[in-house]
Amino acid sequence: MNIDFLTKNDLLIFKEELLAEIRSLNASQPRKQEVLRSADVRQILSCSHATLQNLRITGALKPTKIGGTWYYNAEEVYSQLPKINAAN
């Protein structure tokens, strides 16, 4: 029976290798898109529920509906902000 002992230095080396691997995995994955709910979008755009609905219908904003709740891509909302405010 062969018994191997770990030293504190072995654990520190393992920690550094593990952290490096985690960082490389995090860097290679795309960033998650920030999503906004309807109430957040209405507050950002300073518009009513009906106006937000019209923006969905006309295609100015392209949300996703999940379980009865509309979710908007924050990047899309902020990029459309000048156009939407100019129209209102």
The first five atom37 places (N, CA, C, CB, O) and aatype in JSON, in Angstrom:
{
  "aatype": [12, 2, 9, 3, 13, 10, 16, 11, 2, 3, 10, 10, 9, 13, 11, 6, 6, 10, 10, 0, 6, 9, 1, 15, 10, 2, 0, 15, 5, 14, 1, 11, 5, 6, 19, 10, 1, 15, 0, 3, 19, 1, 5, 9, 10, 15, 4, 15, 8, 0, 16, 10, 5, 2, 10, 1, 9, 16, 7, 0, 10, 11, 14, 16, 11, 9, 7, 7, 16, 17, 18, 18, 2, 0, 6, 6, 19, 18, 15, 5, 10, 14, 11, 9, 2, 0, 0, 2],
  "atom_mask": [
    [1, 1, 1, 1, 1],
    [1, 1, 1, 1, 1],
    [1, 1, 1, 1, 1],
    [1, 1, 1, 1, 1],
    [1, 1, 1, 1, 1],
    [1, 1, 1, 1, 1],
    [1, 1, 1, 1, 1],
    [1, 1, 1, 1, 1],
    [1, 1, 1, 1, 1],
    [1, 1, 1, 1, 1],
    [1, 1, 1, 1, 1],
    [1, 1, 1, 1, 1],
    [1, 1, 1, 1, 1],
    [1, 1, 1, 1, 1],
    [1, 1, 1, 1, 1],
    [1, 1, 1, 1, 1],
    [1, 1, 1, 1, 1],
    [1, 1, 1, 1, 1],
    [1, 1, 1, 1, 1],
    [1, 1, 1, 1, 1],
    [1, 1, 1, 1, 1],
    [1, 1, 1, 1, 1],
    [1, 1, 1, 1, 1],
    [1, 1, 1, 1, 1],
    [1, 1, 1, 1, 1],
    [1, 1, 1, 1, 1],
    [1, 1, 1, 1, 1],
    [1, 1, 1, 1, 1],
    [1, 1, 1, 1, 1],
    [1, 1, 1, 1, 1],
    [1, 1, 1, 1, 1],
    [1, 1, 1, 1, 1],
    [1, 1, 1, 1, 1],
    [1, 1, 1, 1, 1],
    [1, 1, 1, 1, 1],
    [1, 1, 1, 1, 1],
    [1, 1, 1, 1, 1],
    [1, 1, 1, 1, 1],
    [1, 1, 1, 1, 1],
    [1, 1, 1, 1, 1],
    [1, 1, 1, 1, 1],
    [1, 1, 1, 1, 1],
    [1, 1, 1, 1, 1],
    [1, 1, 1, 1, 1],
    [1, 1, 1, 1, 1],
    [1, 1, 1, 1, 1],
    [1, 1, 1, 1, 1],
    [1, 1, 1, 1, 1],
    [1, 1, 1, 1, 1],
    [1, 1, 1, 1, 1],
    [1, 1, 1, 1, 1],
    [1, 1, 1, 1, 1],
    [1, 1, 1, 1, 1],
    [1, 1, 1, 1, 1],
    [1, 1, 1, 1, 1],
    [1, 1, 1, 1, 1],
    [1, 1, 1, 1, 1],
    [1, 1, 1, 1, 1],
    [1, 1, 1, 0, 1],
    [1, 1, 1, 1, 1],
    [1, 1, 1, 1, 1],
    [1, 1, 1, 1, 1],
    [1, 1, 1, 1, 1],
    [1, 1, 1, 1, 1],
    [1, 1, 1, 1, 1],
    [1, 1, 1, 1, 1],
    [1, 1, 1, 0, 1],
    [1, 1, 1, 0, 1],
    [1, 1, 1, 1, 1],
    [1, 1, 1, 1, 1],
    [1, 1, 1, 1, 1],
    [1, 1, 1, 1, 1],
    [1, 1, 1, 1, 1],
    [1, 1, 1, 1, 1],
    [1, 1, 1, 1, 1],
    [1, 1, 1, 1, 1],
    [1, 1, 1, 1, 1],
    [1, 1, 1, 1, 1],
    [1, 1, 1, 1, 1],
    [1, 1, 1, 1, 1],
    [1, 1, 1, 1, 1],
    [1, 1, 1, 1, 1],
    [1, 1, 1, 1, 1],
    [1, 1, 1, 1, 1],
    [1, 1, 1, 1, 1],
    [1, 1, 1, 1, 1],
    [1, 1, 1, 1, 1],
    [1, 1, 1, 1, 1]
  ],
  "atom_positions": [
    [[0.84, -1.17, 0.0], [0.0, 0.0, 0.0], [0.89, 1.25, 0.0], [-0.96, -0.01, 1.22], [1.78, 1.4, 0.84]],
    [[0.62, 2.13, -0.97], [1.43, 3.32, -1.14], [0.63, 4.54, -0.68], [1.88, 3.48, -2.62], [-0.48, 4.75, -1.17]],
    [[1.13, 5.33, 0.24], [0.44, 6.5, 0.77], [1.15, 7.75, 0.26], [0.4, 6.48, 2.33], [2.36, 7.91, 0.43]],
    [[0.36, 8.64, -0.37], [0.9, 9.9, -0.86], [0.43, 11.02, 0.08], [0.45, 10.18, -2.32], [-0.73, 11.06, 0.49]],
    [[1.33, 11.9, 0.4], [1.01, 13.03, 1.25], [0.98, 14.3, 0.41], [2.02, 13.16, 2.42], [1.81, 14.49, -0.48]],
    [[0.03, 15.16, 0.71], [-0.05, 16.46, 0.05], [0.55, 17.51, 0.96], [-1.51, 16.82, -0.31], [0.32, 17.54, 2.16]],
    [[1.33, 18.37, 0.35], [1.9, 19.47, 1.12], [1.09, 20.73, 0.85], [3.4, 19.69, 0.75], [0.28, 20.78, -0.08]],
    [[1.32, 21.73, 1.64], [0.64, 23.0, 1.45], [1.0, 23.59, 0.09], [1.01, 23.99, 2.58], [0.15, 24.2, -0.57]],
    [[2.22, 23.41, -0.33], [2.67, 23.9, -1.63], [1.92, 23.19, -2.76], [4.19, 23.69, -1.77], [1.56, 23.82, -3.75]],
    [[1.69, 21.88, -2.62], [0.94, 21.13, -3.63], [-0.48, 21.7, -3.77], [0.87, 19.63, -3.26], [-0.98, 21.86, -4.88]],
    [[-1.1, 22.02, -2.64], [-2.45, 22.57, -2.67], [-2.47, 23.97, -3.29], [-3.02, 22.62, -1.25], [-3.41, 24.31, -4.01]],
    [[-1.47, 24.77, -3.02], [-1.4, 26.1, -3.61], [-1.23, 26.03, -5.13], [-0.24, 26.9, -3.0], [-1.85, 26.8, -5.86]],
    [[-0.4, 25.11, -5.58], [-0.21, 24.91, -7.03], [-1.52, 24.46, -7.67], [0.91, 23.88, -7.3], [-1.9, 24.95, -8.73]],
    [[-2.21, 23.53, -7.02], [-3.49, 23.04, -7.53], [-4.51, 24.18, -7.59], [-4.03, 21.89, -6.65], [-5.25, 24.29, -8.57]],
    [[-4.54, 25.01, -6.56], [-5.46, 26.14, -6.53], [-5.22, 27.08, -7.7], [-5.32, 26.91, -5.2], [-6.17, 27.5, -8.37]],
    [[-3.97, 27.41, -7.96], [-3.64, 28.31, -9.06], [-4.03, 27.71, -10.41], [-2.14, 28.64, -9.05], [-4.55, 28.42, -11.28]],
    [[-3.78, 26.42, -10.59], [-4.16, 25.76, -11.84], [-5.67, 25.74, -12.01], [-3.61, 24.32, -11.87], [-6.18, 25.97, -13.11]],
    [[-6.39, 25.48, -10.94], [-7.85, 25.43, -10.99], [-8.43, 26.81, -11.3], [-8.41, 24.91, -9.66], [-9.33, 26.93, -12.13]],
    [[-7.91, 27.84, -10.65], [-8.39, 29.19, -10.92], [-8.09, 29.62, -12.35], [-7.75, 30.18, -9.94], [-8.92, 30.28, -12.99]],
    [[-6.94, 29.26, -12.86], [-6.59, 29.59, -14.25], [-7.55, 28.9, -15.21], [-5.14, 29.17, -14.56], [-7.98, 29.51, -16.2]],
    [[-7.9, 27.66, -14.93], [-8.83, 26.93, -15.78], [-10.23, 27.56, -15.74], [-8.9, 25.45, -15.35], [-10.88, 27.68, -16.77]],
    [[-10.68, 27.94, -14.57], [-11.99, 28.58, -14.43], [-12.02, 29.91, -15.17], [-12.34, 28.8, -12.94], [-13.0, 30.22, -15.85]],
    [[-10.96, 30.69, -15.05], [-10.9, 31.97, -15.76], [-10.94, 31.77, -17.27], [-9.63, 32.73, -15.38], [-11.6, 32.53, -17.98]],
    [[-10.25, 30.77, -17.76], [-10.24, 30.53, -19.21], [-11.62, 30.08, -19.69], [-9.18, 29.49, -19.59], [-12.04, 30.44, -20.79]],
    [[-12.32, 29.3, -18.89], [-13.67, 28.88, -19.25], [-14.64, 30.06, -19.23], [-14.16, 27.78, -18.3], [-15.49, 30.17, -20.11]],
    [[-14.51, 30.92, -18.24], [-15.37, 32.1, -18.15], [-15.13, 33.04, -19.32], [-15.13, 32.83, -16.84], [-16.08, 33.61, -19.86]],
    [[-13.9, 33.21, -19.71], [-13.56, 34.12, -20.79], [-14.06, 33.61, -22.14], [-12.06, 34.35, -20.85], [-14.39, 34.4, -23.02]],
    [[-14.12, 32.3, -22.3], [-14.52, 31.74, -23.59], [-16.03, 31.71, -23.77], [-13.97, 30.35, -23.74], [-16.5, 31.57, -24.9]],
    [[-16.8, 31.84, -22.7], [-18.25, 31.8, -22.81], [-18.78, 33.2, -23.11], [-18.89, 31.25, -21.52], [-18.27, 34.18, -22.58]],
    [[-19.81, 33.29, -23.96], [-20.38, 34.6, -24.25], [-21.08, 35.16, -23.0], [-21.38, 34.5, -25.42], [-21.58, 34.42, -22.16]],
    [[-21.09, 36.47, -22.92], [-21.74, 37.12, -21.78], [-23.24, 36.95, -21.88], [-21.37, 38.62, -21.71], [-23.81, 36.93, -22.97]],
    [[-23.87, 36.84, -20.74], [-25.32, 36.73, -20.72], [-25.92, 38.09, -21.06], [-25.83, 36.24, -19.33], [-25.41, 39.13, -20.66]],
    [[-27.01, 38.04, -21.81], [-27.68, 39.27, -22.15], [-28.52, 39.73, -20.97], [-28.55, 39.09, -23.41], [-29.2, 38.93, -20.32]],
    [[-28.47, 41.0, -20.71], [-29.3, 41.57, -19.66], [-30.7, 41.74, -20.22], [-28.72, 42.93, -19.13], [-30.88, 42.25, -21.33]],
    [[-31.68, 41.31, -19.47], [-33.06, 41.44, -19.91], [-33.82, 42.34, -18.96], [-33.74, 40.06, -20.0], [-33.51, 42.43, -17.77]],
    [[-34.82, 43.01, -19.5], [-35.66, 43.92, -18.73], [-37.11, 43.47, -18.84], [-35.5, 45.38, -19.22], [-37.53, 42.96, -19.87]],
    [[-37.86, 43.67, -17.78], [-39.28, 43.39, -17.8], [-40.01, 44.63, -18.29], [-39.8, 42.96, -16.39], [-39.42, 45.71, -18.39]],
    [[-41.29, 44.47, -18.6], [-42.08, 45.58, -19.16], [-42.07, 46.82, -18.28], [-43.51, 45.13, -19.38], [-41.92, 47.93, -18.78]],
    [[-42.22, 46.64, -16.98], [-42.24, 47.8, -16.07], [-40.93, 48.58, -16.15], [-42.5, 47.35, -14.63], [-40.93, 49.81, -16.11]],
    [[-39.81, 47.87, -16.25], [-38.51, 48.53, -16.36], [-38.4, 49.31, -17.66], [-37.37, 47.49, -16.27], [-37.91, 50.44, -17.68]],
    [[-38.87, 48.71, -18.75], [-38.8, 49.36, -20.06], [-39.69, 50.6, -20.07], [-39.23, 48.39, -21.19], [-39.3, 51.65, -20.59]],
    [[-40.9, 50.49, -19.5], [-41.8, 51.65, -19.44], [-41.17, 52.79, -18.65], [-43.15, 51.26, -18.81], [-41.32, 53.96, -19.01]],
    [[-40.46, 52.46, -17.59], [-39.81, 53.49, -16.79], [-38.66, 54.14, -17.57], [-39.28, 52.9, -15.47], [-38.5, 55.36, -17.54]],
    [[-37.87, 53.34, -18.26], [-36.74, 53.86, -19.05], [-37.24, 54.77, -20.17], [-35.9, 52.71, -19.63], [-36.68, 55.84, -20.41]],
    [[-38.3, 54.32, -20.85], [-38.82, 55.08, -21.99], [-39.82, 56.15, -21.58], [-39.47, 54.13, -22.97], [-40.22, 56.97, -22.41]],
    [[-40.22, 56.15, -20.33], [-41.26, 57.08, -19.83], [-42.5, 57.0, -20.7], [-40.73, 58.54, -19.81], [-42.99, 58.0, -21.21]],
    [[-43.01, 55.79, -20.85], [-44.18, 55.59, -21.69], [-45.22, 54.75, -20.96], [-43.79, 54.92, -23.01], [-44.94, 54.13, -19.93]],
    [[-46.42, 54.73, -21.5], [-47.51, 53.97, -20.91], [-47.47, 52.52, -21.38], [-48.87, 54.61, -21.26], [-46.69, 52.15, -22.25]],
    [[-48.34, 51.73, -20.76], [-48.45, 50.32, -21.14], [-48.89, 50.21, -22.61], [-49.46, 49.59, -20.22], [-48.38, 49.37, -23.35]],
    [[-49.84, 51.07, -23.02], [-50.35, 51.03, -24.39], [-49.26, 51.39, -25.4], [-51.54, 51.99, -24.55], [-49.17, 50.78, -26.46]],
    [[-48.43, 52.37, -25.07], [-47.33, 52.75, -25.96], [-46.34, 51.61, -26.11], [-46.62, 54.01, -25.44], [-45.85, 51.33, -27.21]],
    [[-46.04, 50.96, -25.0], [-45.11, 49.83, -25.06], [-45.7, 48.71, -25.91], [-44.8, 49.31, -23.64], [-44.98, 48.06, -26.67]],
    [[-46.99, 48.49, -25.79], [-47.66, 47.47, -26.6], [-47.57, 47.85, -28.08], [-49.14, 47.32, -26.18], [-47.32, 46.98, -28.92]],
    [[-47.77, 49.11, -28.41], [-47.65, 49.56, -29.8], [-46.23, 49.37, -30.33], [-48.06, 51.04, -29.92], [-46.04, 49.03, -31.49]],
    [[-45.24, 49.59, -29.48], [-43.85, 49.38, -29.9], [-43.6, 47.9, -30.2], [-42.87, 49.86, -28.81], [-42.83, 47.58, -31.11]],
    [[-44.23, 47.02, -29.45], [-44.12, 45.58, -29.74], [-44.81, 45.25, -31.06], [-44.74, 44.74, -28.59], [-44.26, 44.53, -31.89]],
    [[-46.02, 45.78, -31.24], [-46.81, 45.47, -32.43], [-46.12, 45.96, -33.7], [-48.2, 46.09, -32.32], [-46.09, 45.26, -34.71]],
    [[-45.56, 47.17, -33.64], [-44.91, 47.74, -34.83], [-43.53, 47.14, -35.09], [-44.78, 49.24, -34.68], [-42.96, 47.32, -36.17]],
    [[-43.0, 46.41, -34.11], [-41.7, 45.78, -34.29], [-40.53, 46.65, -33.89], [0.0, 0.0, 0.0], [-39.37, 46.29, -34.12]],
    [[-40.82, 47.82, -33.29], [-39.73, 48.68, -32.83], [-38.93, 47.98, -31.74], [-40.28, 50.02, -32.31], [-37.71, 48.16, -31.64]],
    [[-39.62, 47.19, -30.92], [-38.97, 46.36, -29.91], [-39.39, 44.92, -30.14], [-39.33, 46.82, -28.46], [-40.55, 44.65, -30.48]],
    [[-38.47, 44.0, -29.96], [-38.76, 42.59, -30.21], [-38.54, 41.79, -28.92], [-37.86, 42.03, -31.36], [-37.48, 41.19, -28.72]],
    [[-39.55, 41.8, -28.05], [-39.39, 41.07, -26.79], [-39.67, 39.59, -26.95], [-40.32, 41.65, -25.73], [-40.11, 39.13, -28.0]],
    [[-39.42, 38.86, -25.89], [-39.73, 37.43, -25.81], [-40.71, 37.25, -24.67], [-38.43, 36.56, -25.6], [-40.53, 37.8, -23.59]],
    [[-41.76, 36.48, -24.93], [-42.76, 36.24, -23.9], [-42.51, 34.87, -23.28], [-44.2, 36.33, -24.47], [-42.5, 33.85, -23.98]],
    [[-42.31, 34.86, -21.98], [-42.09, 33.61, -21.25], [-43.06, 33.58, -20.09], [-40.6, 33.49, -20.75], [-43.01, 34.42, -19.19]],
    [[-43.95, 32.61, -20.12], [-44.9, 32.45, -19.02], [-45.76, 33.66, -18.76], [0.0, 0.0, 0.0], [-46.07, 33.96, -17.61]],
    [[-46.16, 34.37, -19.79], [-47.03, 35.53, -19.63], [-46.29, 36.82, -19.33], [0.0, 0.0, 0.0], [-46.93, 37.86, -19.17]],
    [[-44.99, 36.79, -19.26], [-44.2, 38.0, -18.98], [-43.32, 38.33, -20.18], [-43.32, 37.8, -17.7], [-42.64, 37.46, -20.73]],
    [[-43.36, 39.59, -20.57], [-42.52, 40.04, -21.68], [-41.14, 40.41, -21.16], [-43.17, 41.25, -22.4], [-41.0, 41.09, -20.14]],
    [[-40.11, 39.94, -21.86], [-38.73, 40.26, -21.52], [-38.08, 40.93, -22.73], [-37.93, 38.97, -21.11], [-38.21, 40.47, -23.86]],
    [[-37.39, 42.03, -22.47], [-36.77, 42.84, -23.51], [-35.25, 42.81, -23.35], [-37.29, 44.29, -23.48], [-34.74, 42.84, -22.24]],
    [[-34.56, 42.75, -24.47], [-33.1, 42.82, -24.47], [-32.72, 44.26, -24.13], [-32.5, 42.37, -25.85], [-33.08, 45.19, -24.85]],
    [[-31.99, 44.44, -23.03], [-31.63, 45.79, -22.56], [-30.83, 46.56, -23.61], [-30.83, 45.7, -21.26], [-31.04, 47.76, -23.8]],
    [[-29.94, 45.87, -24.29], [-29.12, 46.53, -25.32], [-30.01, 47.08, -26.43], [-28.08, 45.54, -25.9], [-29.78, 48.18, -26.93]],
    [[-31.02, 46.31, -26.81], [-31.95, 46.74, -27.86], [-32.77, 47.94, -27.4], [-32.89, 45.58, -28.27], [-32.98, 48.88, -28.16]],
    [[-33.23, 47.91, -26.16], [-34.03, 49.03, -25.62], [-33.2, 50.31, -25.63], [-34.52, 48.71, -24.18], [-33.67, 51.35, -26.09]],
    [[-31.97, 50.24, -25.13], [-31.13, 51.44, -25.07], [-30.72, 51.92, -26.46], [-29.89, 51.16, -24.23], [-30.54, 53.12, -26.67]],
    [[-30.57, 51.01, -27.42], [-30.21, 51.44, -28.77], [-31.4, 52.1, -29.48], [-29.7, 50.25, -29.6], [-31.21, 52.95, -30.34]],
    [[-32.61, 51.71, -29.12], [-33.81, 52.29, -29.72], [-34.29, 53.55, -28.99], [-34.93, 51.26, -29.72], [-35.17, 54.25, -29.48]],
    [[-33.71, 53.84, -27.85], [-34.16, 54.95, -27.01], [-34.24, 56.28, -27.76], [-33.23, 55.1, -25.84], [-35.27, 56.95, -27.67]],
    [[-33.22, 56.71, -28.5], [-33.34, 58.0, -29.21], [-34.46, 58.0, -30.24], [-32.02, 58.33, -29.9], [-35.18, 59.0, -30.37]],
    [[-34.63, 56.91, -30.97], [-35.68, 56.85, -31.99], [-37.07, 56.89, -31.36], [-35.54, 55.58, -32.83], [-37.96, 57.59, -31.85]],
    [[-37.24, 56.16, -30.28], [-38.55, 56.08, -29.63], [-38.9, 57.41, -28.98], [-38.57, 54.96, -28.58], [-40.04, 57.86, -29.06]],
    [[-37.93, 58.05, -28.34], [-38.18, 59.35, -27.71], [-38.47, 60.42, -28.76], [-36.99, 59.76, -26.85], [-39.27, 61.33, -28.51]],
    [[-37.83, 60.34, -29.91], [-38.08, 61.31, -30.97], [-39.5, 61.17, -31.51], [-37.06, 61.15, -32.1], [-40.14, 62.16, -31.87]],
    [[-39.99, 59.93, -31.57], [-41.34, 59.68, -32.08], [-42.4, 60.12, -31.09], [-41.51, 58.2, -32.41], [-43.5, 60.51, -31.49]],
    [[-42.08, 60.07, -29.8], [-43.06, 60.47, -28.78], [-42.96, 61.94, -28.61], [-42.83, 59.75, -27.42], [-43.68, 62.52, -27.8]]
  ]
}
